Amino acid sequence: MAEDFLSQEEIDALLGEDKDNKEENTEAKKIRPFDFSELEQIKKGDVPGLELIFERWIKIFSERIRGLVPRISMVSKNSIYITKFDNFMSKIPLPSSYSIVSMKPLKENFLFVLDSRLVFVIISVMFGGPAKPFKVEGRDFTRLETKIISDFVDIALETFEDIWKEFYPVKIDLKSIELNPTLARIVSPNDKVIVVECNMDIEGYEAPFFFCFPQDLFLPIKDMIFSETGFTKKDPVWDRELIRKLKHLKLNLYLELEKKKVKVKELVNWKAGDKILLSVTKGDEILLYVEDKPKFRAKMGKIKDKYAALITDTAIERNRNGRGEAESTGSEPKSNGTESTE
């Protein structure tokens, strides 16, 4: 009779509670699909144009910012990398200053971020304290601290606009300074941004500050930012070749002797052998045209059996009446009658 009862192992096997199944179920609970989007995507380099811009900006900014904080030892560019916007924002301690800045004619805004450690060190040394950040305890910036932040941001953005004039003219405007990171979201959390991390050394204490650019911001000038072609030095060989080709360029030159309004019925009666009287004399200045543009004033003469023109001045074209008028940069042009051009 006892043989008709199932053993505990058989019961567990029927119920799926055997040890092997228990171990598999435990491992299955621990294993979950891997989400690659959770990885912090940091890609360094690949923006040599921006590297060059910041190398030059650091030099100018270092000199200007010492006018505000004389005890600054050095300003340096730490690194430039590409990452997700949300990953960048999550690493900024609170409180911090987030300046939202436009960069016309480029469409997107960028962030200029001052780490709270840098802000408090600057305030400490400005009032005679040591180059160490004091305890924050989660509070916001005071009015005085906000004013110092504003002065710092103004110097940074002014010098940043100045350095861009050498590469690509932009107009940089400060739109707002936010203390709440949720109000400083210039792009979606998963969008790629280019982060420029800089360091400021104040009497041995280093604190960071950041530029955060949307990757799409530089699309109109991507050839300049993501490569070195926009900043290569002039090639002297190419310059010489260009000058050589320009010197061999052929242009049409002609002199305008007279102008006259003629009725069509008179013009149709003209025939070979008719003479057109001109009032221009030997000493009069006439216009010398290059292609269809009046470029010089000249006096007509003759060398051996060829007619020639002696250039006496330059002419400035005025397009009020079509092709027509030019004005000498020296004396006023002379009126030489109204005969038609020959």
Residue pairs with C-beta under 8 A, 6 or more apart in sequence:
6 14
9 18
12 18
37 190
40 83
40 84
40 87
41 82
41 83
41 84
41 87
41 192
42 81
42 82
42 83
42 87
43 81
43 82
43 83
44 79
44 80
44 81
44 82
45 80
45 81
46 82
46 226
47 80
47 82
47 194
47 225
47 226
48 226
48 227
48 228
48 231
49 167
49 224
49 225
49 226
49 227
49 228
49 230
49 231
50 80
50 194
50 196
50 218
50 225
51 77
51 80
52 228
52 231
53 163
53 164
53 167
54 77
54 80
54 196
54 198
54 211
55 77
56 163
56 166
57 159
57 160
57 163
58 75
58 76
58 77
58 198
60 159
60 162
60 163
61 75
61 155
61 156
61 159
61 160
62 72
62 74
62 75
64 155
64 158
64 159
65 72
65 75
65 152
65 155
65 156
66 72
67 155
68 151
68 152
68 155
69 122
69 125
69 126
69 202
71 125
71 131
71 202
71 203
72 200
72 201
72 202
73 201
73 202
73 203
73 204
74 200
74 201
75 198
75 199
75 200
75 201
76 198
76 199
76 201
77 196
77 197
77 198
77 199
78 197
78 198
78 199
78 208
79 196
79 197
80 194
80 195
80 196
80 197
81 194
81 195
81 197
82 192
82 193
82 194
82 195
82 215
83 192
83 193
83 195
84 189
84 190
84 191
84 192
84 193
85 185
85 186
85 187
85 188
85 189
85 190
85 191
85 192
85 193
85 212
85 214
86 189
86 190
88 193
88 195
88 210
88 212
89 181
89 184
89 185
89 189
92 113
92 115
92 181
92 210
93 115
93 116
93 117
94 116
94 138
94 181
95 116
95 136
95 138
95 139
95 140
95 141
95 179
96 113
96 114
96 115
96 116
96 119
96 179
96 181
97 113
97 114
97 116
97 119
97 141
97 149
97 153
97 177
97 178
97 179
98 111
98 112
98 113
98 177
98 178
98 179
98 181
98 183
98 184
99 111
99 112
99 113
99 114
99 153
99 157
99 174
99 176
99 177
99 178
100 109
100 110
100 111
100 174
100 175
100 176
100 177
100 178
100 184
100 186
101 109
101 110
101 111
101 112
101 157
101 172
101 173
101 174
101 175
102 109
102 171
102 172
102 173
102 175
103 109
103 110
103 170
103 171
103 172
103 217
104 170
104 171
104 172
104 173
105 170
105 171
105 220
106 170
106 217
106 218
106 220
106 221
107 217
108 186
108 187
108 213
108 214
108 216
108 217
109 175
109 186
109 214
110 186
110 211
110 212
110 213
110 214
110 217
111 184
111 186
111 210
111 211
111 212
112 153
112 156
112 157
112 209
112 210
112 211
112 212
113 209
113 210
113 211
113 212
114 149
114 152
114 153
114 209
115 207
115 208
115 209
115 210
116 133
116 136
117 133
117 207
117 208
118 200
118 207
118 208
118 209
119 141
119 145
119 148
119 149
120 133
120 134
120 136
120 145
121 131
121 132
121 133
121 202
121 205
121 207
122 148
122 152
122 202
123 144
123 145
123 148
124 130
124 131
124 132
124 133
124 134
125 131
125 202
125 203
126 148
130 203
131 202
131 203
131 204
131 205
132 205
133 205
133 207
140 179
141 149
141 179
146 177
149 177
150 177
153 174
153 177
154 174
157 172
157 174
160 172
161 170
161 171
161 172
164 170
164 172
167 224
167 230
167 231
168 221
168 224
178 184
186 212
186 214
187 193
187 214
191 214
191 215
191 216
192 214
192 215
193 212
193 213
193 214
193 215
194 212
194 213
194 214
194 215
194 218
195 210
195 211
195 212
195 213
196 210
196 211
196 212
196 213
197 208
197 210
198 208
198 209
198 210
198 211
199 206
199 207
199 208
199 209
200 206
200 207
200 208
200 209
218 225
218 226
221 230
223 229
223 230
224 230
224 231
251 290
251 291
252 290
252 291
253 288
253 289
253 290
254 288
254 289
255 286
255 287
255 288
255 289
255 298
255 300
255 309
256 286
256 287
256 288
256 289
256 294
256 341
257 278
257 280
257 286
257 300
257 336
257 339
257 341
257 342
258 278
258 279
258 280
258 336
258 337
258 338
258 339
258 340
258 341
258 342
259 338
259 339
259 340
259 341
260 337
260 338
260 339
260 340
260 341
261 338
262 340
276 339
276 340
276 342
277 339
278 337
278 339
278 342
279 336
279 337
279 339
280 286
280 300
280 336
280 337
281 336
282 299
282 300
282 301
283 299
284 299
284 334
284 336
285 297
285 298
285 299
285 312
285 313
285 328
285 333
285 334
286 297
286 298
286 299
286 300
286 309
286 336
287 294
287 296
287 297
287 298
287 315
287 326
288 294
288 295
288 296
288 297
288 298
288 309
288 311
288 315
289 295
290 296
292 323
293 317
294 315
294 317
294 325
294 326
295 314
295 315
295 317
296 311
296 312
296 313
296 314
296 315
297 311
297 312
297 313
297 314
297 315
297 326
297 328
297 333
298 309
298 310
298 311
298 312
299 309
299 310
299 312
300 307
300 308
300 309
300 310
301 307
301 308
301 309
301 310
302 308
313 328
313 329
313 330
313 331
314 328
314 329
315 326
315 327
315 328
315 329
316 326
316 327
316 328
316 329
317 325
317 326
318 324
318 325
318 326
318 327
319 325
326 333
327 333
